[in-house]
């Protein structure tokens, strides 16, 4: 039987797992994760809910791994949508690796999948709310280089390095993450144009703080500590004074992969409960 197939690279935990669960209602999900233990746990979580998914370990930086999940998806049915959740966070400590995964590897993955996708299909890339909080003095010098990162990575590296390193190595991964995610947004816009003639849509989503296990633990530790960044982001700067749920994030992805979004392409949807807007109102973002 030829199924409608949705591929979720990075769909094994957190928001990615919620996306895998949500999309299972509309077709067969083929999901992946970087760590085998996380893939096993995510698969077991879904199966406990009666959801049968195909899953595998994928390092999005390795073309052979991406080809592997592509082949697994094609063996199941027709690819309707691809969600690229996989990315590195500042916790990895390697600012260059963040750009390699969050910008360059996502583009390479789209290029591998594109020949196997037809009119009405779509990609959703995962960016972040963090670029919305970047001061313009950091973002503006990098805009052109980030837009052309896929065709001229050398210029990207030369342009972003002084900006990323301006405040020292300790904060470099955090700045790199914000700039790389801006690059993710630009790649979604750019490839929406490049793929649009074939009827393929590309968008990105930018989650704010979601109620993942790790975030919930960090928030619990930060309660009653107003100097803690997460506490402030949720209890001071988010009007509803709560985190978003992973299923709320997944619902936006579901919409972008639906027929209801058939004329929605080349945009980023910020899912942060108006946190960034509140920061601008309070002039916390120059």
C-alpha positions as CSV (number, residue, x, y, z in Angstrom):
1,X,0.0,0.0,0.0
2,X,1.3,3.4,-1.0
3,X,1.2,5.7,2.1
4,X,1.5,9.4,2.4
5,X,4.9,9.7,4.1
6,X,6.2,12.5,6.4
7,X,9.9,12.5,7.2
8,X,11.0,14.1,10.5
9,X,14.8,14.4,10.8
10,X,15.3,15.1,14.5
11,X,11.9,13.7,15.3
12,X,13.0,11.5,18.3
13,X,12.5,13.8,21.3
14,X,11.2,17.2,22.4
15,X,9.4,19.2,19.8
16,X,10.5,16.8,17.1
17,X,8.8,13.9,18.9
18,X,5.6,16.0,19.1
19,X,5.8,16.7,15.4
20,X,6.2,12.9,14.7
21,X,3.2,12.2,16.8
22,X,1.1,14.9,15.2
23,X,2.0,14.0,11.7
24,X,1.2,10.3,12.3
25,X,-2.5,11.3,12.2
26,X,-2.2,12.2,8.5
27,X,0.3,9.6,7.2
28,X,3.2,7.3,7.8
29,X,6.0,8.9,9.7
30,X,9.7,8.1,9.1
31,X,11.7,9.8,11.8
32,X,15.3,9.9,12.9
33,X,17.6,11.1,15.6
34,X,21.3,11.5,16.2
35,X,21.7,9.2,19.2
36,X,20.5,5.6,19.1
37,X,19.3,5.7,22.7
38,X,17.1,8.7,21.9
39,X,15.7,7.0,18.8
40,X,14.8,3.9,20.7
41,X,13.1,5.9,23.5
42,X,11.2,8.1,21.1
43,X,10.0,5.1,19.1
44,X,8.9,3.3,22.3
45,X,7.0,6.4,23.5
46,X,5.1,6.6,20.2
47,X,4.4,2.9,20.1
48,X,3.0,3.0,23.6
49,X,0.4,5.4,22.2
50,X,-0.4,3.0,19.4
51,X,1.6,4.9,16.8
52,X,3.8,2.8,14.5
53,X,6.7,4.8,13.0
54,X,9.8,3.8,11.1
55,X,12.9,5.2,12.8
56,X,16.6,5.2,12.3
57,X,19.8,7.0,13.4
58,X,20.8,9.9,11.1
59,X,23.6,12.4,11.3
60,X,22.3,15.2,9.1
61,X,25.9,16.2,8.3
62,X,26.4,12.8,6.5
63,X,24.9,12.6,3.0
64,X,24.9,8.8,3.3
65,X,22.7,9.0,6.4
66,X,20.3,11.4,4.8
67,X,20.1,9.2,1.7
68,X,19.3,6.3,4.0
69,X,16.3,7.9,5.5
70,X,15.2,9.1,2.0
71,X,15.3,5.5,0.7
72,X,13.4,4.3,3.8
73,X,10.7,6.9,3.2
74,X,10.4,6.0,-0.5
75,X,10.1,2.3,0.4
76,X,7.0,3.1,2.4
77,X,5.2,5.5,0.0
78,X,5.0,9.0,-1.4
79,X,6.8,11.8,0.4
80,X,4.4,14.6,1.2
81,X,6.5,16.6,3.7
82,X,9.9,16.8,5.2
83,X,10.6,18.4,8.6
84,X,14.2,19.3,9.5
85,X,14.2,19.6,13.2
86,X,17.8,18.4,13.7
87,X,20.2,21.1,14.9
88,X,22.9,21.9,17.4
89,X,22.5,24.2,20.3
90,X,25.0,26.4,22.1
91,X,25.5,23.6,24.6
92,X,27.6,21.8,22.0
93,X,30.3,24.4,22.5
94,X,31.4,24.5,18.9
95,X,30.2,27.5,17.0
96,X,31.4,26.4,13.6
97,X,29.6,23.1,14.0
98,X,26.4,25.0,14.7
99,X,26.6,26.7,11.3
100,X,27.5,23.4,9.6
101,X,24.4,21.6,11.0
102,X,21.8,24.4,11.3
103,X,22.5,26.0,7.9
104,X,24.6,24.0,5.5
105,X,23.4,20.5,6.3
106,X,19.8,21.5,6.2
107,X,20.2,22.8,2.6
108,X,22.1,19.7,1.6
109,X,19.2,17.6,3.0
110,X,16.6,19.6,1.0
111,X,18.6,19.2,-2.2
112,X,18.7,15.4,-1.7
113,X,14.9,15.1,-1.1
114,X,13.7,17.6,-3.7
115,X,14.0,15.4,-6.8
116,X,11.7,12.9,-5.0
117,X,9.0,15.4,-4.1
118,X,6.2,16.7,-6.3
119,X,3.7,19.6,-6.5
120,X,1.8,20.1,-3.2
121,X,4.7,18.8,-1.0
122,X,6.5,21.0,1.5
123,X,9.6,21.4,3.7
124,X,9.5,22.9,7.2
125,X,12.9,24.0,8.6
126,X,13.4,24.6,12.3
127,X,14.8,28.0,13.2
128,X,14.4,29.7,16.6
129,X,13.0,32.7,18.3
130,X,16.6,33.8,19.3
131,X,17.4,35.7,16.0
132,X,14.4,37.9,16.8
133,X,16.2,39.0,20.0
134,X,19.5,39.9,18.2
135,X,20.6,43.5,18.2
136,X,20.7,44.9,14.6
137,X,24.3,45.9,15.0
138,X,25.2,42.1,15.1
139,X,22.7,41.0,12.5
140,X,23.0,43.6,9.8
141,X,26.7,43.0,8.9
142,X,25.9,39.3,8.4
143,X,22.7,39.4,6.5
144,X,24.1,39.1,2.9
145,X,26.6,36.4,3.9
146,X,23.9,34.4,5.6
147,X,21.6,34.7,2.6
148,X,24.3,33.4,0.4
149,X,25.7,30.8,2.8
150,X,24.6,27.9,0.5
151,X,26.5,29.2,-2.5
152,X,29.4,31.0,-0.8
153,X,30.1,29.4,2.5
154,X,33.6,30.9,2.6
155,X,32.3,34.4,2.7
156,X,29.9,33.4,5.4
157,X,32.7,32.0,7.6
158,X,34.8,35.2,7.1
159,X,31.8,37.5,7.9
160,X,30.3,35.8,10.9
161,X,33.5,34.9,12.7
162,X,34.4,38.4,14.0
163,X,30.8,39.0,15.0
164,X,30.6,35.6,16.8
165,X,34.0,36.1,18.5
166,X,33.5,39.8,19.4
167,X,32.5,39.0,23.0
168,X,34.9,36.1,23.6
169,X,34.9,32.4,23.2
170,X,32.6,31.8,26.2
171,X,29.6,33.4,24.5
172,X,30.5,32.5,20.9
173,X,28.3,29.4,20.6
174,X,25.3,31.4,21.8
175,X,25.8,34.2,19.2
176,X,26.5,31.6,16.5
177,X,23.3,29.8,17.3
178,X,21.2,33.0,16.8
179,X,23.0,33.9,13.6
180,X,22.8,30.4,12.3
181,X,19.1,30.2,12.9
182,X,18.7,33.5,11.0
183,X,20.5,31.6,8.2
184,X,18.0,28.8,8.5
185,X,15.2,31.4,8.0
186,X,16.9,32.8,4.9
187,X,17.4,29.3,3.5
188,X,13.7,28.7,3.9
189,X,12.9,31.9,2.0
190,X,15.5,31.3,-0.7
191,X,14.5,27.7,-1.4
192,X,10.8,28.6,-1.4
193,X,11.7,30.7,-4.5
194,X,14.0,28.1,-6.0
195,X,11.6,25.2,-5.5
196,X,8.4,27.1,-6.0
197,X,8.3,26.6,-9.7
198,X,7.9,22.8,-9.1
199,X,5.0,23.4,-6.7
200,X,7.1,22.7,-3.6
201,X,6.7,25.0,-0.6
202,X,9.4,25.8,2.0
203,X,8.8,27.5,5.3
204,X,10.5,27.8,8.7
205,X,9.2,27.9,12.3
206,X,10.8,29.6,15.2
207,X,9.8,28.1,18.6
208,X,10.3,30.0,21.8
209,X,10.7,28.2,25.1
210,X,8.8,24.9,24.9
211,X,7.9,22.5,27.8
212,X,10.5,19.9,26.9
213,X,11.9,17.7,29.7
214,X,15.1,19.7,29.8
215,X,13.4,23.1,29.8
216,X,11.0,22.0,32.5
217,X,13.9,20.9,34.7
218,X,15.8,24.1,34.1
219,X,12.7,26.2,34.9
220,X,12.1,24.3,38.2
221,X,15.7,25.0,39.2
222,X,15.3,28.7,38.4
223,X,12.0,29.3,40.3
224,X,12.2,32.4,42.5
225,X,15.5,33.5,40.9
226,X,14.6,36.6,39.0
227,X,18.2,36.9,37.6
228,X,17.7,33.6,35.8
229,X,17.2,34.1,32.0
230,X,14.6,31.4,31.6
231,X,12.6,32.6,34.6
232,X,12.6,36.1,33.1
233,X,11.7,35.0,29.6
234,X,8.7,33.1,30.9
235,X,7.4,35.0,33.9
236,X,8.3,38.6,32.9
237,X,8.6,38.8,29.1
238,X,6.0,36.3,28.0
239,X,2.5,37.9,28.5
240,X,0.8,34.5,29.2
241,X,3.6,33.7,31.7
242,X,4.1,30.1,30.5
243,X,6.1,28.0,28.2
244,X,4.6,26.8,24.9
245,X,3.7,23.1,24.7
246,X,5.5,20.9,22.3
247,X,2.2,20.0,20.7
248,X,1.4,23.7,20.2
249,X,4.6,23.9,18.2
250,X,3.8,20.7,16.3
251,X,0.3,22.1,15.4
252,X,2.0,24.9,13.4
253,X,4.2,22.4,11.5
254,X,1.0,20.4,10.8
255,X,-0.7,23.4,9.3
256,X,2.3,24.3,7.1
257,X,2.2,20.8,5.7
258,X,-1.5,20.9,5.0
259,X,-3.6,21.9,2.0
260,X,-4.8,24.9,4.1
261,X,-1.3,26.3,3.7
262,X,-1.1,25.7,0.0
263,X,-0.2,29.4,-0.7
264,X,2.0,29.8,2.3
265,X,5.7,29.7,1.3
266,X,8.9,31.6,2.1
267,X,7.9,32.7,5.6
268,X,9.0,32.1,9.2
269,X,6.4,31.6,11.9
270,X,7.4,32.8,15.3
271,X,5.9,30.7,18.1
272,X,6.9,32.4,21.3
273,X,3.7,33.7,22.9
274,X,4.6,37.4,22.0
275,X,7.9,37.3,24.0
276,X,10.0,38.9,21.3
277,X,7.3,41.5,20.7
278,X,7.2,42.3,24.4
279,X,11.0,42.7,24.4
280,X,10.7,45.2,21.6
281,X,8.0,47.1,23.3
282,X,10.2,47.4,26.4
283,X,13.1,48.4,24.2
284,X,15.2,45.4,25.3
285,X,16.2,44.8,21.7
286,X,18.2,47.6,20.1
